[in-house]
Amino acid sequence: MIGDTILDIYTYGSAMGLSAETPTIVARRKEVKYSLGGAALVCRNLLELGAQVQFITLVGSDEEAHHVRQFTAPGLNLLAVADPARPTTVKHRFWVDGYKLFQLDQRDDQAISDEIARQVLAQVERALPQTDLVVISDYRHGLLSPGLLAQLLPRLRATGTPVYVDSQVSQTASNHKLYRDSDAVMVLNLKEARCVDPAFHPALNADAFAVLNRELGTSKIIVKLGSDGAMFQDGANITQAPANKVTVTDTTGAGDAFLSAFCLAGTSDARSALQLANAWAGLSVQIHGTIPPKKEDLLQLVKE
């Protein structure tokens, strides 16, 4: 597992009124919670599902890095590379009486230096002999730089190890073409697919994926369709599975949950893999915040 860790901080409070000096809400702090998001949330989902994970990520040399380094779990080998030139990525959300009032980010999204890239590649080389599959979760916070990917992707392809790539499009443009010809399973949501092919419309025929295949250099593509489920193209074979019907509490982390379940299920039985991933994602959206579901809830759902 390689990707950007985000330290999520949630401060909860209750409104007291308006400030006498400025028209701003004054709130009484009630609780502060810390959670690991971004690629670390994918990792937490993988661990909950029973995987053994070697997690290569990036932190700063600051107090916030301590929260990341405290990440321990059965089956986890955390390989956190420290970059003294940048802060640990933090997203601090302030909630007042159930309303998200404000978000304050601490981040440096510039590409890592050549020296830090060498350290990351060294960790990958040590991890690969014990690796059954590789998951890349690119939250666009500098770790997966063009320079690193130019060395990393050929190395992964040479091993023949299955690779799954999920790169985010939020406040930045698509970078999916950096992963071109990596022989990876590319995991996109509908917005991301249309960043690559503006005319993309999900359909159960290979022609619908022709531009994505050409631009990304792969014929193994997942497109997540939110409440409409997900579809997987594997060459000429295209499979679609509907989403589970659930009451949605918070969609944060649903894509990370989907990714973790699908890559563990593998691609040999596409329909079963999509159904499992949709079920796990459906459980995740019933939870507030960046918290993975419980494996026993999935097992119970499968029995039903």
Summary of the structure (lengths in Angstrom):
residues: 304
radius of gyration: 19.7
end to end distance: 31.5
largest distance: 65.4
contacts: 976
relative contact order: 0.12
helix: 36%
strand: 29%
